[in-house]
Amino acid sequence: MSDENRCQVCQSAASQKCSGCHTVFYCSREHQRADWKKHKKMCKPYKICHDEALGRFLIATKDISVGDIVLQEPPLIRGPSQVTMPVCLGCGNAIDEKNFKPCAKCGWPVCSSTCEKSPNHIPECQYTSSRGSKITISTFGSIHPSYQCVTVLRCLYQKQFLSETWKKIDLLQSHCAERKLTSKYEKDRVSIAQFILNFFKLRQVFTEEEILRVCGILMVNGHEVPLTNPPHVAIYEIASMLEHKCNANCNRTFTSQGAVLVKAGTAIKKGDHLSICYTDPLWGTLNRRHHLYESKFFWCLCERCADPTEFGTYFSAIRCQKPNCSGYILPSSFLDQSANGKLPNWTCNKCESSCNSYHAQEILDRIGQDLHEMEKGTTKAAKDFIKTYEKYLHSNHYYLVDVKLALSQLMGHEDAFGLPAVGDDDLQYKARLCQGIANLVKTLAPGESRLRGLLLFELHATVAELGRRNADPQQLPAVLQESKKLLQESCDLLRHEPDCLPEGKLYIQAQKNLKEIDVVLMALHRSIGDAPL
Ligand SMILES: C[S@@+](CC[C@H](N)C(=O)[O-])C[C@H]1O[C@@H](n2cnc3c(N)ncnc32)[C@H](O)[C@@H]1O
């Protein structure tokens, strides 16, 4: 049984949930009543607001502590991503020519009889069988164009038959006017709208505009859900209203059943806007802003984008190459790009020499190309890259952080011998990398708890191994306490990750390690006498 179906009071199986926040379960009305005094402080800690610039957004209606669940809700619609290889239309996982069966009614491949009957599959099954002949999918393992229409059809089905869900979908922004100016709109018109109208013979039911609006809704509001392999896309009623910030105060994960779970990544004050990061917080500012503009149609103006130093981290900064200068080069603002597509000159914060933005971009493009071509999966290639480019970039630069992050994960995982096989210097280096990146992530993207949880897990193991090698027996308890503290923090950050994801598995491992550390500490306490527990 999953944690989410346990009674908040007695932990027994529970089927009733709080109708206010849908985040906690009870086995009986008695237990719900008994818990209300406590739970009402947590129930639905936000309200929906609206303004011209953001559309709808959420505001905290009370102070929210780090780690608290802000909301949890099932998807309105879920389905294959627009660009995908063939997947089972019941469970969403990849299928190949050896492990599928065509649905008896419509021909779309599914992986089992159970999946054939899945409610997820009803819309495309009904539309396909109504057209009079089945669909045939015969190529697997690579992107298949017919799947582009499936999630769109699932939304259209709601429009035609299930008006309550459709009303909620219909409220989501589609940015049709902006999309019309893009080449993606024309592509969607031909490969999705025309395909749906012609192949499924739905000209009497939907217009091209209606279908393209659904494409826009999915593009602007779709969440990539990693619970299936490959990930699928889902839209949610309330979570879709969360605004974006690159230094968001909330983060998002999923339950194993596909509900979205939004948690506070920082302490949030009553009246604060609730935000998540729509993009990768470890991309550089220019890439994040372009991505948001191209996929969500706004130029991000968050505090992080507005500060070229990104809170003093110099995450996008190039080293000044003037002799004897130890300064860093950045533009005075990254925001001007939204006005005229051009950035101001990049200027050194020490010697004030400057270069134009094209030149700075050229340097970054060249390094980016080298990173792209760098051999992946070996510590040597990563170390060489860092050694070469620390001369040109700030040590916190996103290219270096990208490689350092990969290196921190590789050390101790390159072979079956684990951390004990890593040399002393490398082990110290791994500890510095994990700690440095965890601190950087906390500053840049405080809501990003998953990555920090992962880094602190690696760090706890590294600290324990260093202690095992170097500490004298008297110091060992203190080292283990330090390792335990890091592990505890990692557990707090990962505790809502579902078991089926790597982060959820890590959480299970972290809990086991916590118990083991306690056993060792207890043994040391007994043998040394005054070791702290
Ligand atoms: C997932 S929707 C969020 C909900 C949406 N505001 C609504 O009314 O349904 C994403 C859209 O919200 C708006 N938005 C979100 N965050 C924003 C931000 N930081 N600045 C400007 N617009 C933003 C943009 O129009 C974006 O395309």
The ligand as an ORCA input file, in Angstrom:
! r2SCAN-3c Opt
* xyz 0 1
  C       1.196     27.045    -16.989
  S       0.468     28.570    -17.364
  C       0.202     29.270    -15.806
  C      -1.262     29.594    -15.559
  C      -1.790     30.708    -16.400
  N      -1.327     31.975    -15.867
  C      -3.314     30.687    -16.483
  O      -3.943     31.715    -16.322
  O      -3.857     29.611    -16.772
  C       1.812     29.404    -18.036
  C       1.516     30.797    -18.500
  O       1.370     31.674    -17.405
  C       2.034     32.902    -17.665
  N       3.187     33.021    -16.762
  C       3.640     32.102    -15.880
  N       4.706     32.561    -15.202
  C       4.969     33.785    -15.681
  C       5.958     34.764    -15.392
  N       6.875     34.569    -14.475
  N       5.921     35.916    -16.086
  C       4.967     36.143    -17.026
  N       4.011     35.248    -17.349
  C       4.005     34.089    -16.691
  C       2.502     32.839    -19.108
  O       1.492     33.374    -19.907
  C       2.636     31.354    -19.328
  O       2.519     30.984    -20.670
*
